[in-house]
Amino acid sequence: MDAKDDKDPERARIVVVGGGYGGLFTAMQLERAGQVTLVTSEPNFLHTPLLYEYMSGEVEAWHIAPAYQELLGERIRFLQGAVTGVDFEAREVEVAGRVRTLSYDYLVLAVGGVTNFWGVEGADKYAMPFRKIRHADDLRARMIEALDSIQPDAPPQDARRAATFVVVGAGASGVELSTKMSDLLYDAFRRRGLKGEPHVVVVEMGREVVPGMDAGIRRVAERALYERRIEVHTETRVVKVMPDGAVIEHGGERQEIKASGVVWTAGVRTNPLVEKLDVERDRRGLIVVEPSMQIKGRPGVFALGDIAAYTEVPPSLFGTAQLAFQESDLVAGNVQALIDGGVPSRGHFKELGEAVSLGTDDAAVLASGQVVTGQLARQARFALYTTRLPTWQHRLKVGAAWFFGGKTPRPLGL
Ligand SMILES: Cc1cc2nc3c(=O)[nH]c(=O)nc-3n(C[C@H](O)[C@H](O)[C@H](O)COP(=O)(O)OP(=O)(O)OC[C@H]3O[C@@H](n4cnc5c(N)ncnc54)[C@H](O)[C@@H]3O)c2cc1C
């Protein structure tokens, strides 16, 4: 590195890496605390809980993926780029394609996770991940392509074969995705006058769907899958993914499913950047943090969200936006405390409730121990997620668009 960013002696240099729930919300809270730089690899934030609704056309890209440039005030410097390394001794961050390093006084790492294919043969090549806007676009395009390949007079079994999709994983993600896909495909069959029906298959390694979630939510999710004629295989592993389907294994028996697409929702692993950092990690590869969320042995350096192992977190909260969101308050408060010469505090994170969408016209929300379903739950879920959007200006714009414009799905192929 041939040069370093100049230091303003008056203001603390705070570098935040990763613009998800952890990083973006921390950076926004610190905008007055010092010279804040947010470095992140994509140009847009992503409100992941509504990625299914984007795929179905119920919401638009600008609703859930606003550009950082629009969200961040002038006080925060935005740098689009992938961080490739951190020199903790020199207090510098390397960004791909950038000669100058970024110097920091305080560093916040929030680079999130990536899809975990668990080394399953062919999965990284042929399975479709579902974590980004482009993944949702790819899946939608794949469904349209499959429908377009069906001749109008095709026999039902040929139509079903062409409209077969496998969803790997029956956590909240797999259930939300498969029910949306099923509703869209059935709707397309009706509109196109195709004979027969589509075929959505869900494969889950565990004994039940939405493992770890409330039993009431599980019952509703099971009913939603059943009503949509989604084929659910529990205690079943995907052992191979091919360009035209997948091989599954249950009780030692293998079965090949021919499909037009295999979508992978079955796991997240920490961002590869974390493996390159000279920090202590636990057996899951997560960064070990102190109660203040500073990385163990690295004062002034914080980690949060999907990459951090905070000991006092209820297991069901791990790997959720609601945790990253709550941790951002603690990290922002503690960076400010260090700047002010104060003592950082510890965090207490709580479960803020459970909500899943079920197809394009239903949802289940757990509120005060009661499961609410149907249109009411669907509207409540939208209302809840409006409040989680990053800025009040964006919340207002999106809330108005949903209120006045509605949230009807966009049919496949139209
Ligand atoms: C489809 C989907 C639906 C979900 N639904 C829910 C839900 O309903 N409720 C819930 O609580 N949670 C949900 N989650 C989980 C939730 O999105 C994550 O737990 C949360 O986003 C974690 O926040 P984070 O800040 O740790 O990481 P992320 O939000 O993943 O943000 C990481 C950021 O870092 C950037 N980045 C990555 N590598 C680099 C690098 N090398 N340099 C610079 N920037 C980098 C990324 O582009 C990204 O902007 C969902 C996740 C997905 C994928």
The ligand as a Tripos MOL2 file, in Angstrom:
@<TRIPOS>MOLECULE
LIG
   53    58     1     0     0
SMALL
NO_CHARGES

@<TRIPOS>ATOM
      1 C1        -33.8370  -14.5820    1.9330 C.3       1 LIG1
      2 C2        -33.5660  -14.2630    3.3780 C.ar      1 LIG1
      3 C3        -34.6250  -14.0110    4.2220 C.ar      1 LIG1
      4 C4        -34.4030  -13.7120    5.5720 C.ar      1 LIG1
      5 N1        -35.4770  -13.4510    6.3660 N.ar      1 LIG1
      6 C5        -35.2710  -13.0970    7.6520 C.ar      1 LIG1
      7 C6        -36.3860  -12.7770    8.4950 C.ar      1 LIG1
      8 O1        -37.5450  -12.8660    8.0850 O.2       1 LIG1
      9 N2        -36.1130  -12.3900    9.7710 N.ar      1 LIG1
     10 C7        -34.8430  -12.3010   10.2570 C.ar      1 LIG1
     11 O2        -34.6650  -11.9160   11.4140 O.2       1 LIG1
     12 N3        -33.7650  -12.6350    9.4910 N.ar      1 LIG1
     13 C8        -33.9480  -13.0190    8.2090 C.ar      1 LIG1
     14 N4        -32.8730  -13.3420    7.4110 N.ar      1 LIG1
     15 C9        -31.5190  -13.3330    8.0000 C.3       1 LIG1
     16 C10       -30.9410  -11.9290    7.9760 C.3       1 LIG1
     17 O3        -30.9960  -11.3830    6.6800 O.3       1 LIG1
     18 C11       -29.4880  -11.9560    8.4610 C.3       1 LIG1
     19 O4        -29.4010  -12.5830    9.6920 O.3       1 LIG1
     20 C12       -28.9860  -10.5280    8.5770 C.3       1 LIG1
     21 O5        -29.0040   -9.9250    7.3140 O.3       1 LIG1
     22 C13       -27.5760  -10.4910    9.1620 C.3       1 LIG1
     23 O6        -27.1260   -9.1650    9.1600 O.3       1 LIG1
     24 P1        -25.5800   -8.8590    8.9800 P.3       1 LIG1
     25 O7        -25.4290   -7.3850    9.0720 O.co2     1 LIG1
     26 O8        -24.7870   -9.7200    9.8740 O.co2     1 LIG1
     27 O9        -25.2340   -9.3500    7.5110 O.3       1 LIG1
     28 P2        -25.8860   -9.0090    6.1150 P.3       1 LIG1
     29 O10       -27.2210   -8.3780    6.2710 O.co2     1 LIG1
     30 O11       -25.7650  -10.2510    5.3140 O.co2     1 LIG1
     31 O12       -24.9420   -7.9030    5.5220 O.3       1 LIG1
     32 C14       -23.6210   -8.1590    5.1520 C.3       1 LIG1
     33 C15       -23.1830   -7.0640    4.2210 C.3       1 LIG1
     34 O13       -21.7900   -7.1620    4.0180 O.3       1 LIG1
     35 C16       -21.5030   -7.0130    2.6420 C.3       1 LIG1
     36 N5        -20.2390   -7.7060    2.4160 N.ar      1 LIG1
     37 C17       -20.0290   -9.0310    2.3630 C.ar      1 LIG1
     38 N6        -18.7100   -9.2810    2.1980 N.ar      1 LIG1
     39 C18       -18.0980   -8.0890    2.1610 C.ar      1 LIG1
     40 C19       -16.7440   -7.6950    2.0160 C.ar      1 LIG1
     41 N7        -15.7570   -8.5800    1.8800 N.pl3     1 LIG1
     42 N8        -16.4620   -6.3820    1.9990 N.ar      1 LIG1
     43 C20       -17.4590   -5.4540    2.1310 C.ar      1 LIG1
     44 N9        -18.7430   -5.7860    2.2750 N.ar      1 LIG1
     45 C21       -19.0580   -7.0830    2.2960 C.ar      1 LIG1
     46 C22       -22.7030   -7.6240    1.9430 C.3       1 LIG1
     47 O14       -22.8510   -7.1590    0.6220 O.3       1 LIG1
     48 C23       -23.8360   -7.1540    2.8490 C.3       1 LIG1
     49 O15       -24.2930   -5.8930    2.4910 O.3       1 LIG1
     50 C24       -33.0720  -13.6620    6.0650 C.ar      1 LIG1
     51 C25       -31.9960  -13.9210    5.2130 C.ar      1 LIG1
     52 C26       -32.2380  -14.2080    3.8680 C.ar      1 LIG1
     53 C27       -31.0640  -14.4590    2.9590 C.3       1 LIG1
@<TRIPOS>BOND
     1     1     2 1
     2     2     3 ar
     3     2    52 ar
     4     3     4 ar
     5     4     5 ar
     6     4    50 ar
     7     5     6 ar
     8     6     7 ar
     9     6    13 1
    10     7     8 2
    11     7     9 ar
    12     9    10 ar
    13    10    11 2
    14    10    12 ar
    15    12    13 ar
    16    13    14 ar
    17    14    15 1
    18    14    50 ar
    19    15    16 1
    20    16    17 1
    21    16    18 1
    22    18    19 1
    23    18    20 1
    24    20    21 1
    25    20    22 1
    26    22    23 1
    27    23    24 1
    28    24    25 2
    29    24    26 1
    30    24    27 1
    31    27    28 1
    32    28    29 2
    33    28    30 1
    34    28    31 1
    35    31    32 1
    36    32    33 1
    37    33    34 1
    38    33    48 1
    39    34    35 1
    40    35    36 1
    41    35    46 1
    42    36    37 ar
    43    36    45 ar
    44    37    38 ar
    45    38    39 ar
    46    39    40 ar
    47    39    45 ar
    48    40    41 1
    49    40    42 ar
    50    42    43 ar
    51    43    44 ar
    52    44    45 ar
    53    46    47 1
    54    46    48 1
    55    48    49 1
    56    50    51 ar
    57    51    52 ar
    58    52    53 1
@<TRIPOS>SUBSTRUCTURE
     1 LIG1         1 GROUP 0 **** ****
